[in-house]
Amino acid sequence: MKLLTNPIFLKMALLLFASAFAFVVAALIMRRLRRSMGEQDAIPAIAATPEQLPLHAYHAVIQQLKQQKHELAVLREEEHRRARSSENISAAVLSNLSCGVLFFGPNGLVRQANQSSKSILGIASPVGMDAETIFRQTSLTAAPNDSSQTLAASVNAVLRDGMLLPSVEAEHQTPSGETRFLEVMASRVLGADGSVLGVTCVINDRTEIANIRRQIELRGDLSAEMALALRTSLITISGYAQQLARNRDPELATQLAADIAAEAKHLDQTIGGFLAESKKAQAAGKYS
């Protein structure tokens, strides 16, 4: 009780209470200040996120576009490789064909020609030439429709009207003056969209077949002539022999025997000539 009434003790207690109260108030103020500073520090971080998000998305889109560009380049290169492979296969097939192939473009000029067509036509490079120039020395010998129409006109009609030119026979004169007998077919080529790409002309060389046909016809004529000569000689010899059998005159018998011998010699020469011609024709057909 004396302590409670002591003025010094009361001052010290009041000072202690004031100090504790000040400490609590200061702690509360510091806590609020720290919370306020923490919120201010968090605001820039939250505000930076919307700015960084479009930049990240932009880089992602750029990366995706680069990937798609690379994939498109790979696909394009693959398509080019396939196209080159297809062209090489087509060129190899055309070059190994025994028949000639000419491809006329929509403008009527040759865009592609294989080696066989060059050899058959006797033209070193028909590319860039039209049908009138290529078939200038070509005449139709057998055509299904109008034999008076030229081969060049028929090819142009296929390109213009779309008609099909079936197998026709033609006689072609090469620039070197050699005669070739050809079999020609032509048809229009259409694209996937129905547009006209040109005309394909297929040419077969029938010169050897035509020569064999002529040889057979010639042999047939020779055989007919040979048969007639043989029949005439046999009839003559038979007549002489009958006269010789009935005749008793020695001089006339000698004359008839001489006539029979002469006719037999003539017959032998005729047969020998026929055989020689046959051997010559066989040799020509073998080495042609």
Phi, psi and omega in degrees: 000327178293327179294321181293334180266356181280125182295325181293316179298321180293321178296318181293320178295319179294322178294321178295318179296319179295321179294319179295318179297318178296323179296317180295317180295319179296320179297317179296319179295317179297321180295318179294320179297318179297318178297318180295318179293323177296320178294322178293324177292329182283333182300313177299323179296319180290324181288335181284337183296314178296333178282323180284332182297311177299324179295318177295317178296323179298315178296323178295319179294319178299316179297319179293320177296320177297319179296316178295322177298319178296317179296320177296321178296320178295316179296320179296318178295323178294319178296317177298321180295318178294320179296317178296320178296318178296318179296319179295320179295316179298317180295320179294319179296314180297319182292336181265000177284139178282337178271154179278143179229123174243135176243113178267131178284178180300336179275002178085006179257148181289126178258335181209140179212131179276173185294326181295321179296322178295319180291318182292314182280343182074025181246126185293320182214091179282355181296131181092356180263154177263174183294325180298321181286318183292316184257030180296322181257034181239132179233141179285133177255337178206118179226145183289331185252278185244104182288344179281343179284140180284162179293321179298317179295324178295318179295318178295326177294324177297318179291322185279314188257347180081007179288154180267131176262104180289186183297123176234152178256139183216153176252121187245137176253116180287162177302334178276359177094006180275140181266129178235141175256120190244154169242121189238137174226145181218145178210151181281145178249126181248148176277180181295332179268007179088000179285153182278118178270334180152201182228133174261127181244119181257128186237125175247136179273113180251023183296315181296319178295320179296321178295318178296321178297317178295321179296320178296316178297319179295318178295324177297318177296317179295322180294320178296317178295320179296317179297320179294316180295320179296318179295319179296316180294319180295321178296318180296313180297320179298321178295316178298319182294321178295318178296320180294325180290328181272340187271141178250358182280123181297318182295317179293324178296320177296319179295317179295321178296321178295320178296320178297318180296320179294319179292323177295321178295318178297320178296321179294321178293322179296315179294319178298319177295321178296317179295321179296318178296322179295317179295321180294319179293321177295320179294320178295319179290332182284323185258003179280000000 
